[in-house]
Amino acid sequence: MGLRTRAYLAVVRRIFGHRFTLARLTKVPGIGRVLEAALFEEDGMTLLPKDGSVSKGGRTVTVGVGIAAEQTDVVLPSQVVEHFIRKAKHHFVMDFCICRESSECKDYPRGLGCLFLGEAARGIDPRVGRAVTMDEALDHVRRCRETGLVHLIGRNKLDTIWLDVGPKERLMTVCSCCPCCCLWKMLPDLSPSIGRRIERMPGVRVESDPAKCTGCGACTAGICFVGAVSLVDGKAAIDQDLCRACGRCVEACPEGALTVTYGGSGSVEEVLLRLGQMVDLS
């Protein structure tokens, strides 16, 4: 691979385990502003809840209005990803996940890497992955979801740096994240201005029903990648400032005490508009 890409990759692998310490530096006056401008400028990523995990009024509802013509009883946040895959002319799949590889992950496939969309993806070194067709890209994200990975989609300046491509407004990143190795586990340690760039899907939040919660702790056992779930007075409590509503804790709860709720009809449209303005895939 190219010398710069190889050098960046080596640096990422070397410092990955120290990312929490580095993240805390973003809260230091002066240093934080420099790091934000250098590494996170104009970033915007949205974490999508797992398909089928969102409910409204006690039933599962579709949040794909404007993408899927028919109304069904299946929630498909993944339609956001599929929308941009179909819109993009260029698709590139990494042969490895740099987060899982750097952490030597043993629970999730290291070979299911990020998907990159857009004109800038054409400049990615072919020795770290491969250009794929639209159908191959759709199959890739489907396989990621089947293994329990969660999509994070948007614009990420860090990717344009270590991949040595650009401009950033021509590259859309689709990460498929596990709870144990994700780069963004450092969210609680980042400055608030940087942390706000990693958003939950609009109108979506995790709610806890204390009447159903038995305090078993299943939702706190390494499930939340940002540590947003804890037990308070023996009941599950959600830190809404940290929570990105991925839905993993909902799946882990044996009592059905946790629910991902969807609060409005414009959720998907808002995501599509915001991400579409950040990255030009034409």
N, C-alpha and C positions, 0 to 999 in steps of 0.2 A: 504494500500500500504506500501511498505518498508519505514523504518524510514528515510533513506537518501533521497529517492525520495520525501517523504512528506515534509521534511525540505526544500529541494531545491525548491519545488513547492510553499511553503509558502513564501520563500524569493523572488522568481520571482514576485509573485502577489503583494508583499509589495513594491518592488522597481520599478515596471514597470512604474508607472507614473512619476518616477524621472529619466528615462533612458536618457533624453536629457542632464540633468546636468551631469550624469555619463559619457555620450559620450564626453562631452567637456573636461573631464579630460584626455582623450586620446591625446589631443593636448599639454598637459603639459609635458615638457621634463622630462625624468626619469619615472614619473608615467605612461605616455603613453606607454612606452616600456614594463613595467611590465604588464599592462592591456592587451596589444596586445598578449604577450606570454601566459598569463594565460587564455584568453577567446577567442582569434581569431587565434591562431597559425595555419598556413597552411590551413586556410579556403578558400573556393572558391564556390560562389553561382552565378547562372545565372538566371536573370529574363526573362521570356519568354513573348513575346507580345501575346495579345489575338488572338485566331484563326480568320482568315479572315481579319485581320486589316492591313496586309502588302501589299504594292503595288510596282510595278516596271514598269516604262515606262507608267504609267497611267492605268495599269491593275493589277488585283490580280494574284499572281503567287504562285506556290508551293515552299516551302522551305524544303520539306521532301525528297529531293533526297538522295538515299541510304537507305531509310527506306521504302518508298512506291515505288513500281516498276513503276506504271503508273503516267503520268503527268496529273494533273487536274488543274482547275482554282481556287482551294481553298488552302489558306495558312493554314498549320497545325503545328504551333510551338509545340502544345501539343503532337505531335508525338515523341518529345524528351522524355517527361515524360513516354509515353506509351512504348517506346523502353526499358527503364530501368526497368519498371514494369515487362515486359515480360522476361527480362534477369535475374531478381532477383529470388532467391529461397525462400526468406522470406519477408513477407509483414505485416506491423503493422499499424493500423489506430487509431489515437487518438480519444477519445470520445468527445473532446472539443478542441477549439482553445485557447491556453493559452493567446494569444494577445487579442482576442476579449472578452474573459471572464474577463481578468484583467481590460480591459477598459469598461466593461459592454456595449458592442456594441449593438446598437438598429437597425442597418441598414443591417447587414449581419448575417447569421446563426452562432451562437456560437458552435453548435454541429458538424460542419464540420472542423475537426482538421487536423493536419499534417499527412502525410503518410511517414512511415519510411521503408527503404529497406535495405536488407543485413543481414549478419550473426549476427551483433550486435543487430539487432532488436529483436532477440530471447530473449534477456535479459531484455526487457522493462517490467516494472511492469504491469501485466494484469489488474490491477484495474484502470489504466488510459486509457485503450483502449482495442483493441483486435487484435489477429492475423487473417488475412484474406487471401483468395485465390487470385490468380492473377486476376480472373474475378471480384471479389469483389473490388479489388484495382482499376481496370480500371473504374468500375462503380462509385467509390468514387470520383475520379478526374473529371469524366464527370459531376457529380452532382455539384461539386465545380465550374466548369466553367459555368454551366447553371445559377448559382446564381450571376455571375459577378465577381468571384474571379480570381486572376491571379497567375500563378504558379511561384515559386522560387525554384530552384532545385540545389543541390550540397552537399558539406560537410560543416557542421556547428558544431564547437567544443562546443558551448553553449549547443547544444542538448545532446551531450554525457555527459556533466556535470550534467544538471538538471535531465536527465533520468537515470543517474548513470550506463551508459553502455559504451562499447568500444570494441576494439580500434576505433578511429575516422575514420580510413581508411576502416572500415567495416560497416559504417553506412551512408546511403544516405538519406538526408532530402528532402521531397517534400512539401513545404509550399503552402498553397492556401490563398493568401493575399487580404485583403480589403484595400482601400485607407485611411481609418480613424484610424485603430488600429494597423497597421503593426509595428512590432518591428523596422524595418529598416527605419521608418520615421526619425530616428536619424542619417541617413547617412550624412546630411549636417553638423552635429555637430561632427562627428568622424574625427580622423586624416586621412589625405589622404592615408596613407599606409593601413589602415584598410578599408576605404571606397572603395578602388580599388578592394577589395575582393568580392564585390557585383557588378556583371557586367551585362551589357545589352547583348543580343544575338549578336554575332559577325556580323558585316555588316548591322545591323539594327539601324535606327535612326529616330527620329521624325523631320519632316520639316514643316515650316509654310509658307504659300503663302500670302504675304501682300496684294495682289490684291483682294483676296477673304475675308480677315479678316475684320470684321466690328467693332472690338473692344468691342464686347458684354460682354466679361469676363466669358463666360460659361466655358471655359477651365481652369479658375483659381479658380473656386468656390469649393475648397476642393476636386478637382479631382486628382491632382498629389500628390502622397504620399511623394515625396521628395521636393515639391515646385519648380520644374524645369520650370514651365510655368508662365510667367508674362506678363503684358501689358507694352510695351515700346513705347512711342509716339503713344498710341492708337492702337497698333498692337500686336498680340501674338508673344512672343519671347521665344525661348527654350534655356535654359542653358544646353549645351551639356555635361558639366562636371558632372552635377547632374542627367540629364535625364537617365533613365534606359529603355526607349522605351517600356513601358507596353501597350500603345495604348488607355488608358482610355480617354485622352484628345481628341483623334481623334473621339471617339464615342460621346463625349459631344459637339463637335463643330457643330452648326446647319448650318453653311455655307460651310462645307467641306474644310475649310482653312488649316486644319492640316492633315498630312499624315504620316504613318509609312512606310518608304522606306527600301527596301532590296537591298543591294549592291553587292551581289556575290553569286556564286553557292555553295560555300563551307561552308556556315554558319552553317547548321545543323551538318555536318560532324565534324567541328571544335569543336562544343559544345560536341558532343558525345565523341570525342577523349579526350578532356580536363577532362570532368567529369568521364569518364571511367578510366583515370589514377589516379584520386583522390580517388575513392572508388572502392574497389574490391568486386564485387557482385557475384563472382564465388562460 
